[in-house]
Amino acid sequence: MAINRTITSINTKLTLIASNPWVNNNIADKVGLGSTASGFVSPLIGVPLSLEGLTSDSPFKFSSKSLVETVTSFEGTVYGGYLPDAHQVELEINFVAASSSLAILQSLAKVMQVQREALKFNGTMIIPSLGKNYNLNNGYLTQWQAIPNHQKTLSAVPCKFIFESVDETVEV
């Protein structure tokens, strides 16, 4: 029997935490001074960031992945092999041009530019209408658009992340 639940996405919450896995582990790091080659430290690293100002028509898009690649022999036998990237998930987030979260992501993109290192992201997505939480594990910001496209109104600004895996956690 189907559970009486809505499928409303508007209450979905996404929180991401950026970390720099390549920062040296010395005493300066332990007291929060940072010791990257550039000496640039951002107050946004290690802080949970709740993303806001998403578009209402398509705030989140998750990619689907193939689990197995198949080939067929001349005799018609199908062979398959598991793909190691099968559980990677690409997440596209679309922000309205006036979103305050864009400034945060712009700052994190600047950190990567200055340090010339990729920040790692972990996150949590809460979907109240389904009563589910998901952990987004070991991801990277892979695509970023610094300026919104100009049309009649400023277009939504997309950004993409790739996560190593997504795990469902305890119900809300």
CYANA upper distance limits for C-alpha pairs under 8 A (distance plus 0.5 A):
  5 ARG  CA    129 SER  CA      6.93
  5 ARG  CA    130 LEU  CA      7.27
  6 THR  CA    129 SER  CA      6.15
  6 THR  CA    130 LEU  CA      7.90
  7 ILE  CA    129 SER  CA      6.36
  7 ILE  CA    130 LEU  CA      7.47
  8 THR  CA    129 SER  CA      6.44
  9 SER  CA    127 ILE  CA      7.59
  9 SER  CA    129 SER  CA      7.67
 10 ILE  CA     56 SER  CA      7.79
 11 ASN  CA    127 ILE  CA      7.35
 11 ASN  CA    128 PRO  CA      7.04
 11 ASN  CA    129 SER  CA      8.08
 12 THR  CA    125 MET  CA      7.49
 12 THR  CA    126 ILE  CA      6.07
 12 THR  CA    127 ILE  CA      5.15
 12 THR  CA    128 PRO  CA      6.98
 13 LYS  CA     50 SER  CA      7.77
 13 LYS  CA     51 LEU  CA      8.07
 13 LYS  CA    124 THR  CA      8.45
 13 LYS  CA    125 MET  CA      6.09
 13 LYS  CA    126 ILE  CA      5.65
 13 LYS  CA    127 ILE  CA      7.26
 14 LEU  CA     50 SER  CA      6.42
 14 LEU  CA     51 LEU  CA      6.45
 14 LEU  CA    123 GLY  CA      7.60
 14 LEU  CA    124 THR  CA      6.32
 14 LEU  CA    125 MET  CA      5.01
 14 LEU  CA    126 ILE  CA      7.09
 15 THR  CA     48 PRO  CA      6.67
 15 THR  CA     49 LEU  CA      5.77
 15 THR  CA     50 SER  CA      4.80
 15 THR  CA     51 LEU  CA      6.63
 15 THR  CA    123 GLY  CA      5.88
 15 THR  CA    124 THR  CA      5.83
 15 THR  CA    125 MET  CA      7.02
 16 LEU  CA     48 PRO  CA      6.18
 16 LEU  CA     49 LEU  CA      5.71
 16 LEU  CA     50 SER  CA      7.13
 16 LEU  CA     51 LEU  CA      8.20
 16 LEU  CA    121 PHE  CA      6.84
 16 LEU  CA    122 ASN  CA      6.17
 16 LEU  CA    123 GLY  CA      4.64
 16 LEU  CA    124 THR  CA      7.11
 17 ILE  CA     45 ILE  CA      7.69
 17 ILE  CA     46 GLY  CA      6.16
 17 ILE  CA     47 VAL  CA      6.25
 17 ILE  CA     48 PRO  CA      5.26
 17 ILE  CA     49 LEU  CA      6.63
 17 ILE  CA    121 PHE  CA      5.98
 17 ILE  CA    122 ASN  CA      5.88
 17 ILE  CA    123 GLY  CA      6.49
 18 ALA  CA     44 LEU  CA      7.86
 18 ALA  CA     45 ILE  CA      5.70
 18 ALA  CA     46 GLY  CA      6.01
 18 ALA  CA     47 VAL  CA      7.62
 18 ALA  CA     48 PRO  CA      8.32
 18 ALA  CA    119 LEU  CA      6.67
 18 ALA  CA    120 LYS  CA      6.14
 18 ALA  CA    121 PHE  CA      5.05
 18 ALA  CA    122 ASN  CA      7.27
 19 SER  CA     45 ILE  CA      5.93
 19 SER  CA     46 GLY  CA      5.96
 19 SER  CA    119 LEU  CA      6.17
 19 SER  CA    120 LYS  CA      5.71
 19 SER  CA    121 PHE  CA      6.76
 20 ASN  CA     45 ILE  CA      7.80
 20 ASN  CA    118 ALA  CA      7.92
 20 ASN  CA    119 LEU  CA      5.52
 20 ASN  CA    120 LYS  CA      6.60
 21 PRO  CA    119 LEU  CA      7.74
 21 PRO  CA    120 LYS  CA      7.36
 22 TRP  CA    117 GLU  CA      8.40
 23 VAL  CA     29 ASP  CA      8.20
 23 VAL  CA     34 GLY  CA      7.63
 23 VAL  CA     35 SER  CA      7.04
 23 VAL  CA     36 THR  CA      6.26
 24 ASN  CA     29 ASP  CA      7.53
 24 ASN  CA     34 GLY  CA      8.32
 24 ASN  CA     35 SER  CA      6.68
 24 ASN  CA     36 THR  CA      7.34
 25 ASN  CA     29 ASP  CA      6.50
 25 ASN  CA     30 LYS  CA      7.83
 26 ASN  CA     30 LYS  CA      7.05
 26 ASN  CA     35 SER  CA      8.48
 27 ILE  CA     31 VAL  CA      7.01
 28 ALA  CA     32 GLY  CA      6.83
 28 ALA  CA     33 LEU  CA      5.60
 28 ALA  CA     34 GLY  CA      6.33
 28 ALA  CA     35 SER  CA      7.06
 29 ASP  CA     33 LEU  CA      5.90
 29 ASP  CA     34 GLY  CA      5.05
 29 ASP  CA     35 SER  CA      6.85
 33 LEU  CA     41 VAL  CA      7.94
 34 GLY  CA     39 GLY  CA      7.49
 34 GLY  CA     40 PHE  CA      8.26
 34 GLY  CA     41 VAL  CA      6.67
 35 SER  CA     39 GLY  CA      6.26
 36 THR  CA     40 PHE  CA      7.33
 36 THR  CA     41 VAL  CA      8.46
 36 THR  CA    115 GLN  CA      7.71
 37 ALA  CA    115 GLN  CA      7.70
 38 SER  CA    114 VAL  CA      7.55
 38 SER  CA    115 GLN  CA      6.43
 40 PHE  CA    111 VAL  CA      7.99
 40 PHE  CA    114 VAL  CA      7.84
 40 PHE  CA    115 GLN  CA      7.65
 41 VAL  CA    111 VAL  CA      8.33
 42 SER  CA    108 LEU  CA      8.47
 42 SER  CA    111 VAL  CA      7.50
 43 PRO  CA     47 VAL  CA      8.13
 44 LEU  CA    104 ILE  CA      8.31
 44 LEU  CA    108 LEU  CA      7.83
 51 LEU  CA    101 SER  CA      6.06
 52 GLU  CA     95 PHE  CA      8.35
 52 GLU  CA     99 SER  CA      7.07
 52 GLU  CA    100 SER  CA      7.51
 52 GLU  CA    101 SER  CA      6.28
 53 GLY  CA     95 PHE  CA      6.20
 53 GLY  CA     96 VAL  CA      6.29
 53 GLY  CA     98 ALA  CA      7.75
 53 GLY  CA     99 SER  CA      4.91
 53 GLY  CA    100 SER  CA      7.30
 53 GLY  CA    101 SER  CA      7.31
 54 LEU  CA     59 PRO  CA      5.76
 54 LEU  CA     93 ILE  CA      7.98
 54 LEU  CA     94 ASN  CA      6.26
 54 LEU  CA     95 PHE  CA      4.66
 54 LEU  CA     96 VAL  CA      6.13
 54 LEU  CA     99 SER  CA      7.64
 55 THR  CA     59 PRO  CA      5.43
 55 THR  CA     94 ASN  CA      6.34
 55 THR  CA     95 PHE  CA      5.83
 55 THR  CA     96 VAL  CA      5.82
 55 THR  CA    156 ALA  CA      7.34
 58 SER  CA     94 ASN  CA      7.24
 59 PRO  CA     93 ILE  CA      6.15
 59 PRO  CA     94 ASN  CA      5.51
 59 PRO  CA     95 PHE  CA      7.47
 60 PHE  CA     91 LEU  CA      7.37
 60 PHE  CA     92 GLU  CA      6.21
 60 PHE  CA     93 ILE  CA      5.28
 60 PHE  CA     94 ASN  CA      7.01
 61 LYS  CA     91 LEU  CA      6.21
 61 LYS  CA     92 GLU  CA      5.54
 61 LYS  CA     93 ILE  CA      7.11
 62 PHE  CA     89 VAL  CA      7.22
 62 PHE  CA     90 GLU  CA      6.20
 62 PHE  CA     91 LEU  CA      5.21
 62 PHE  CA     92 GLU  CA      6.97
 63 SER  CA     89 VAL  CA      6.60
 63 SER  CA     90 GLU  CA      5.72
 63 SER  CA     91 LEU  CA      7.10
 64 SER  CA     89 VAL  CA      7.69
 64 SER  CA     90 GLU  CA      8.50
 65 LYS  CA     86 ALA  CA      6.09
 65 LYS  CA     87 HIS  CA      7.59
 65 LYS  CA     88 GLN  CA      7.98
 65 LYS  CA     89 VAL  CA      7.95
 66 SER  CA     83 LEU  CA      7.95
 66 SER  CA     86 ALA  CA      6.34
 67 LEU  CA     82 TYR  CA      6.45
 67 LEU  CA     83 LEU  CA      6.23
 67 LEU  CA     86 ALA  CA      5.33
 67 LEU  CA     87 HIS  CA      8.17
 68 VAL  CA     80 GLY  CA      6.52
 68 VAL  CA     81 GLY  CA      5.81
 68 VAL  CA     82 TYR  CA      5.00
 68 VAL  CA     83 LEU  CA      6.02
 68 VAL  CA     86 ALA  CA      8.20
 69 GLU  CA     80 GLY  CA      5.99
 69 GLU  CA     81 GLY  CA      5.95
 69 GLU  CA     82 TYR  CA      7.10
 69 GLU  CA     83 LEU  CA      7.27
 70 THR  CA     78 VAL  CA      7.08
 70 THR  CA     79 TYR  CA      5.97
 70 THR  CA     80 GLY  CA      4.72
 70 THR  CA     81 GLY  CA      7.01
 71 VAL  CA     78 VAL  CA      6.29
 71 VAL  CA     79 TYR  CA      5.90
 71 VAL  CA     80 GLY  CA      6.97
 72 THR  CA     76 GLY  CA      6.26
 72 THR  CA     77 THR  CA      6.00
 72 THR  CA     78 VAL  CA      4.96
 72 THR  CA     79 TYR  CA      6.68
 73 SER  CA     77 THR  CA      5.85
 73 SER  CA     78 VAL  CA      7.07
 73 SER  CA     79 TYR  CA      8.33
 82 TYR  CA     86 ALA  CA      8.23
 87 HIS  CA    164 GLU  CA      7.21
 87 HIS  CA    165 SER  CA      5.90
 87 HIS  CA    166 VAL  CA      8.07
 88 GLN  CA    162 ILE  CA      7.29
 88 GLN  CA    163 PHE  CA      6.06
 88 GLN  CA    164 GLU  CA      5.05
 88 GLN  CA    165 SER  CA      5.60
 88 GLN  CA    166 VAL  CA      8.24
 89 VAL  CA    162 ILE  CA      6.12
 89 VAL  CA    163 PHE  CA      5.68
 89 VAL  CA    164 GLU  CA      7.07
 89 VAL  CA    165 SER  CA      6.73
 89 VAL  CA    166 VAL  CA      7.58
 90 GLU  CA    160 LYS  CA      7.38
 90 GLU  CA    161 PHE  CA      6.20
 90 GLU  CA    162 ILE  CA      4.89
 90 GLU  CA    163 PHE  CA      6.85
 91 LEU  CA    160 LYS  CA      6.10
 91 LEU  CA    161 PHE  CA      5.67
 91 LEU  CA    162 ILE  CA      6.72
 91 LEU  CA    163 PHE  CA      8.23
 92 GLU  CA    158 PRO  CA      7.03
 92 GLU  CA    159 CYS  CA      6.18
 92 GLU  CA    160 LYS  CA      4.91
 92 GLU  CA    161 PHE  CA      6.98
 93 ILE  CA    158 PRO  CA      6.06
 93 ILE  CA    159 CYS  CA      5.96
 93 ILE  CA    160 LYS  CA      6.87
 94 ASN  CA    156 ALA  CA      6.36
 94 ASN  CA    157 VAL  CA      5.98
 94 ASN  CA    158 PRO  CA      4.88
 94 ASN  CA    159 CYS  CA      7.13
 95 PHE  CA     99 SER  CA      6.71
 95 PHE  CA    101 SER  CA      8.47
 95 PHE  CA    102 LEU  CA      7.86
 95 PHE  CA    156 ALA  CA      5.83
 95 PHE  CA    157 VAL  CA      5.57
 95 PHE  CA    158 PRO  CA      6.80
 96 VAL  CA    155 SER  CA      7.55
 96 VAL  CA    156 ALA  CA      5.21
 96 VAL  CA    157 VAL  CA      6.80
 97 ALA  CA    102 LEU  CA      8.38
 97 ALA  CA    148 PRO  CA      6.66
 97 ALA  CA    154 LEU  CA      6.56
 97 ALA  CA    155 SER  CA      6.96
 97 ALA  CA    156 ALA  CA      6.16
 97 ALA  CA    157 VAL  CA      6.64
 98 ALA  CA    102 LEU  CA      8.48
 99 SER  CA    103 ALA  CA      8.33
100 SER  CA    104 ILE  CA      7.62
101 SER  CA    105 LEU  CA      6.83
102 LEU  CA    106 GLN  CA      6.42
103 ALA  CA    107 SER  CA      6.66
104 ILE  CA    108 LEU  CA      6.87
105 LEU  CA    109 ALA  CA      6.59
106 GLN  CA    110 LYS  CA      6.66
106 GLN  CA    146 ALA  CA      7.37
107 SER  CA    111 VAL  CA      6.79
108 LEU  CA    112 MET  CA      6.94
109 ALA  CA    113 GLN  CA      6.76
109 ALA  CA    144 TRP  CA      8.43
110 LYS  CA    114 VAL  CA      6.56
111 VAL  CA    115 GLN  CA      6.45
111 VAL  CA    116 ARG  CA      8.49
112 MET  CA    116 ARG  CA      5.83
112 MET  CA    117 GLU  CA      5.72
112 MET  CA    118 ALA  CA      6.10
112 MET  CA    119 LEU  CA      7.02
113 GLN  CA    117 GLU  CA      7.73
118 ALA  CA    140 TYR  CA      7.61
118 ALA  CA    141 LEU  CA      8.49
119 LEU  CA    140 TYR  CA      7.01
119 LEU  CA    141 LEU  CA      8.10
120 LYS  CA    138 ASN  CA      6.65
120 LYS  CA    139 GLY  CA      6.07
120 LYS  CA    140 TYR  CA      5.75
120 LYS  CA    141 LEU  CA      8.32
121 PHE  CA    137 ASN  CA      7.85
121 PHE  CA    138 ASN  CA      6.27
121 PHE  CA    139 GLY  CA      5.27
121 PHE  CA    140 TYR  CA      6.24
121 PHE  CA    141 LEU  CA      8.08
122 ASN  CA    135 ASN  CA      8.00
122 ASN  CA    136 LEU  CA      5.99
122 ASN  CA    137 ASN  CA      5.50
122 ASN  CA    138 ASN  CA      6.00
122 ASN  CA    139 GLY  CA      6.61
123 GLY  CA    135 ASN  CA      6.29
123 GLY  CA    136 LEU  CA      5.30
123 GLY  CA    137 ASN  CA      7.22
124 THR  CA    133 ASN  CA      7.41
124 THR  CA    134 TYR  CA      6.10
124 THR  CA    135 ASN  CA      5.16
124 THR  CA    136 LEU  CA      6.37
125 MET  CA    133 ASN  CA      6.21
125 MET  CA    134 TYR  CA      5.61
125 MET  CA    135 ASN  CA      7.04
125 MET  CA    136 LEU  CA      8.02
126 ILE  CA    131 GLY  CA      8.37
126 ILE  CA    132 LYS  CA      6.60
126 ILE  CA    133 ASN  CA      4.99
126 ILE  CA    134 TYR  CA      6.95
126 ILE  CA    172 VAL  CA      8.35
127 ILE  CA    131 GLY  CA      6.56
127 ILE  CA    132 LYS  CA      5.88
127 ILE  CA    133 ASN  CA      6.72
128 PRO  CA    132 LYS  CA      6.94
128 PRO  CA    172 VAL  CA      7.33
131 GLY  CA    171 GLU  CA      5.76
131 GLY  CA    172 VAL  CA      5.48
132 LYS  CA    168 GLU  CA      7.60
132 LYS  CA    169 THR  CA      7.53
132 LYS  CA    170 VAL  CA      7.38
132 LYS  CA    171 GLU  CA      5.29
132 LYS  CA    172 VAL  CA      6.31
133 ASN  CA    168 GLU  CA      6.36
133 ASN  CA    169 THR  CA      5.78
133 ASN  CA    170 VAL  CA      6.93
133 ASN  CA    171 GLU  CA      6.73
133 ASN  CA    172 VAL  CA      7.21
134 TYR  CA    166 VAL  CA      6.92
134 TYR  CA    167 ASP  CA      5.95
134 TYR  CA    168 GLU  CA      4.91
134 TYR  CA    169 THR  CA      6.11
135 ASN  CA    166 VAL  CA      6.02
135 ASN  CA    167 ASP  CA      5.64
135 ASN  CA    168 GLU  CA      6.87
135 ASN  CA    169 THR  CA      7.43
136 LEU  CA    163 PHE  CA      6.75
136 LEU  CA    164 GLU  CA      8.31
136 LEU  CA    165 SER  CA      6.78
136 LEU  CA    166 VAL  CA      5.22
136 LEU  CA    167 ASP  CA      7.30
137 ASN  CA    163 PHE  CA      6.17
137 ASN  CA    164 GLU  CA      6.24
137 ASN  CA    165 SER  CA      5.87
137 ASN  CA    166 VAL  CA      6.55
137 ASN  CA    167 ASP  CA      8.37
138 ASN  CA    163 PHE  CA      6.00
138 ASN  CA    164 GLU  CA      5.91
138 ASN  CA    165 SER  CA      7.84
139 GLY  CA    161 PHE  CA      6.86
139 GLY  CA    162 ILE  CA      5.70
139 GLY  CA    163 PHE  CA      4.33
139 GLY  CA    164 GLU  CA      6.50
140 TYR  CA    161 PHE  CA      5.86
140 TYR  CA    162 ILE  CA      6.02
140 TYR  CA    163 PHE  CA      7.10
141 LEU  CA    159 CYS  CA      8.00
141 LEU  CA    160 LYS  CA      6.46
141 LEU  CA    161 PHE  CA      4.93
141 LEU  CA    162 ILE  CA      7.30
142 THR  CA    159 CYS  CA      8.20
142 THR  CA    160 LYS  CA      6.09
142 THR  CA    161 PHE  CA      5.86
142 THR  CA    162 ILE  CA      7.27
143 GLN  CA    159 CYS  CA      5.87
143 GLN  CA    160 LYS  CA      5.43
143 GLN  CA    161 PHE  CA      7.56
144 TRP  CA    158 PRO  CA      7.43
144 TRP  CA    159 CYS  CA      5.31
144 TRP  CA    160 LYS  CA      7.30
145 GLN  CA    157 VAL  CA      6.97
145 GLN  CA    158 PRO  CA      7.10
145 GLN  CA    159 CYS  CA      7.12
147 ILE  CA    157 VAL  CA      8.12
148 PRO  CA    154 LEU  CA      6.56
148 PRO  CA    155 SER  CA      6.26
148 PRO  CA    156 ALA  CA      7.15
148 PRO  CA    157 VAL  CA      6.01
149 ASN  CA    154 LEU  CA      6.42
149 ASN  CA    155 SER  CA      5.74
149 ASN  CA    156 ALA  CA      8.14
149 ASN  CA    157 VAL  CA      8.15
150 HIS  CA    154 LEU  CA      5.41
150 HIS  CA    155 SER  CA      6.77
151 GLN  CA    155 SER  CA      7.12
